[in-house]
Amino acid sequence: MDWLGPEEWQAVALSLRVSAIATLLSLPLGIFTAYALARWTFPGKQVINGLVHLPLILPPVVTGYLLLLTFGTQGPIGGPLAKLGIVFAFNWTGAALAAAVMAFPLMVRAIRLSIEAVDPRLEQAAGTLGASRPWAFATVTLPLILPGILAGGILAFAKAMGEFGATITFVSNIPGRTQTLPSAIYAFLQVPGGENAALRLVLVSIAIAMAALIASEVLAARLAKRMRA
């Protein structure tokens, strides 16, 4: 891929890094949240469910602005973290945070549907045999929902790769620092003669998305085969 310039390569590498970190770090919380919404009954459950899915219906720019207010260097969370050397605003870590927030609802929804498809009596049967609730989940439910976790992870990764509005609002569009693939495409389209570079990045985006989808199908097939064995 010598036809990509240094700035384009930086955007591709940063997008892959941001998307991978956003997906991997949010996955444990995504599984926990999906399980809680699928299995537990508690006060405020509908409120939590609404907050989880709120990024899907809010304009991405609004989400980015809320992240800036909360995790900016003057924000209630970002301020104390900045004193510890952890900065999100106008940094690649903020791009990862924005991508994770925007992708989280898709991840949770896919995993939740998988959990709801598992008969809860299987966990109850494991409990009657002496298994604790965490152990019953790890040995009974978790293997059955692996395809759903995989689907949720792939959806989150793809959403993170394509995230633009919240990211550019929260961390701006700084080449080599916060400029992801969508931001780079937007930047190239704003300058005369940048159409070719934008087209190259569009083709790279399509290739990465297709590779992720194919990989998910192959892994899901292998998981299903192992479960039937």
C-alpha positions in Angstrom: 0.0 0.0 0.0 2.7 2.5 -1.0 0.0 4.6 -2.6 -0.9 5.9 0.9 1.0 8.9 2.1 2.5 9.4 5.6 -0.5 11.4 6.8 -2.9 8.8 5.4 -1.0 6.0 7.1 -1.2 7.9 10.4 -4.9 8.2 10.1 -5.3 4.4 9.3 -3.0 3.4 12.1 -4.7 5.7 14.6 -8.2 4.5 13.6 -7.2 0.8 14.1 -5.6 1.6 17.4 -8.5 3.7 18.7 -11.1 1.2 17.5 -9.3 -1.8 19.0 -8.8 -0.2 22.4 -12.3 1.2 22.5 -13.7 -2.3 21.8 -11.5 -4.3 24.1 -11.7 -2.0 27.1 -15.5 -1.6 26.9 -16.2 -5.4 26.3 -16.2 -6.4 30.0 -18.5 -3.6 30.9 -20.7 -4.4 27.9 -21.1 -8.0 29.0 -21.9 -7.0 32.6 -24.4 -4.4 31.4 -26.0 -6.8 29.0 -26.4 -9.5 31.6 -27.8 -7.0 34.2 -30.4 -5.7 31.7 -31.3 -9.2 30.5 -31.5 -11.1 33.9 -31.8 -8.7 36.8 -34.7 -6.7 38.1 -33.8 -3.5 40.0 -35.1 0.0 40.6 -34.2 2.4 37.7 -33.6 -0.4 35.2 -35.4 1.4 32.4 -33.4 4.6 33.2 -30.2 2.6 32.9 -31.4 1.0 29.7 -32.3 4.5 28.3 -28.9 5.9 29.2 -27.1 3.0 27.6 -28.9 3.5 24.3 -28.9 7.3 24.4 -25.9 7.7 22.1 -27.9 5.9 19.4 -30.5 8.7 19.3 -28.6 11.8 20.3 -26.8 13.7 17.6 -23.1 12.6 17.7 -22.1 16.3 18.1 -24.2 16.5 21.3 -22.5 13.4 22.7 -19.1 14.8 21.9 -20.0 18.1 23.6 -21.2 16.3 26.7 -17.9 14.3 26.7 -16.0 17.6 26.5 -17.9 19.0 29.4 -17.4 15.9 31.5 -13.9 14.7 30.6 -12.4 18.0 29.5 -9.5 19.4 31.6 -12.0 21.6 33.5 -14.7 18.9 33.7 -15.8 17.1 36.9 -14.1 13.9 35.9 -11.5 15.2 33.4 -10.2 17.8 35.8 -9.0 15.4 38.5 -7.8 12.9 35.9 -5.7 15.7 34.2 -3.9 16.3 37.5 -2.9 12.6 37.4 -1.6 13.0 33.9 -4.6 11.4 32.2 -5.9 13.7 29.5 -8.8 12.9 27.2 -9.7 16.1 25.5 -7.8 16.8 22.2 -5.9 13.6 22.7 -6.1 10.1 21.0 -7.3 8.7 24.3 -10.4 10.9 24.0 -11.0 9.6 20.5 -11.0 6.1 22.0 -13.4 7.2 24.7 -15.7 8.8 22.2 -15.6 5.7 20.0 -16.4 3.5 23.0 -19.3 5.6 24.1 -20.8 5.6 20.6 -20.3 1.9 20.0 -21.4 0.7 23.4 -25.1 0.5 22.7 -24.6 -1.7 19.7 -22.3 -4.0 21.7 -24.7 -4.3 24.6 -27.7 -4.9 22.4 -26.1 -7.8 20.5 -24.8 -9.4 23.8 -28.2 -8.9 25.5 -30.1 -10.6 22.8 -27.7 -13.5 23.0 -28.2 -13.8 26.8 -31.9 -13.6 26.5 -31.8 -16.5 24.1 -30.2 -18.7 26.8 -32.7 -20.5 29.1 -32.1 -19.2 32.6 -33.0 -22.6 34.0 -29.6 -23.8 32.8 -28.0 -21.5 35.3 -30.5 -22.5 38.0 -29.6 -26.2 37.4 -25.9 -25.4 37.8 -26.8 -23.6 41.0 -28.6 -26.7 42.4 -25.3 -28.6 41.8 -23.4 -26.2 44.0 -22.1 -23.7 41.4 -22.1 -20.0 42.5 -23.7 -17.5 40.2 -20.5 -16.2 38.7 -19.2 -19.8 38.1 -22.5 -20.8 36.6 -22.3 -17.8 34.2 -18.7 -18.6 33.3 -19.2 -22.3 32.7 -22.8 -22.4 31.3 -23.9 -19.0 29.9 -20.7 -17.6 28.7 -19.8 -20.4 26.2 -23.4 -20.2 24.8 -23.2 -16.4 24.2 -19.8 -16.3 22.7 -21.2 -15.8 19.2 -23.2 -12.8 20.5 -20.1 -11.4 22.2 -18.2 -11.8 19.0 -21.0 -10.1 17.0 -21.2 -7.3 19.6 -17.4 -6.8 19.5 -17.4 -6.7 15.7 -20.3 -4.2 15.6 -18.6 -2.0 18.2 -15.3 -2.1 16.2 -17.0 -1.2 13.0 -18.9 1.6 14.7 -15.7 2.9 16.3 -13.9 2.9 12.9 -16.7 5.0 11.4 -17.2 7.4 14.3 -16.9 11.1 13.3 -19.2 13.6 15.0 -18.5 12.9 18.7 -14.8 12.4 18.0 -14.2 15.7 16.1 -16.2 17.6 18.7 -14.4 16.1 21.7 -10.8 15.8 20.4 -10.8 18.0 17.2 -9.0 16.9 14.0 -5.3 17.1 14.7 -3.1 15.1 12.2 -1.0 12.4 13.8 -2.7 12.9 17.1 -6.5 12.7 16.9 -7.1 12.5 13.1 -8.9 9.2 12.5 -10.0 7.8 9.1 -13.4 9.7 8.9 -11.7 12.9 10.1 -9.0 12.5 7.5 -11.5 11.9 4.7 -13.4 15.0 5.8 -10.2 17.1 5.9 -9.1 16.0 2.5 -12.5 16.8 1.0 -12.1 20.4 2.3 -9.0 21.2 0.3 -8.6 21.5 -3.4 -7.1 18.3 -4.9 -7.7 16.2 -1.9 -10.3 14.0 -3.5 -7.9 11.3 -4.5 -6.5 11.0 -1.0 -10.1 10.9 0.3 -11.0 8.2 -2.1 -8.0 6.1 -1.1 -9.0 6.3 2.5 -12.6 5.4 1.6 -11.3 2.2 -0.1 -9.2 1.4 2.9 -12.2 1.8 5.2 -14.3 -0.5 3.0 -11.4 -3.1 3.0 -11.1 -3.0 6.8 -14.8 -3.3 7.3 -15.1 -6.2 4.9 -12.1 -8.0 6.6 -13.7 -7.5 10.0 -17.1 -8.9 8.8 -15.4 -11.9 7.1 -13.3 -12.6 10.2 -16.4 -12.5 12.4 -18.2 -15.0 10.1 -15.3 -17.4 10.2 -14.8 -17.2 13.9 -18.6 -17.5 14.5 -18.7 -20.6 12.4 -15.8 -22.1 14.2 -17.4 -21.4 17.6 -20.6 -22.9 16.5 -18.8 -26.0 15.3 -16.9 -26.4 18.6 -20.2 -26.0 20.6 -21.8 -28.8 18.5 -18.8 -31.1 19.0 
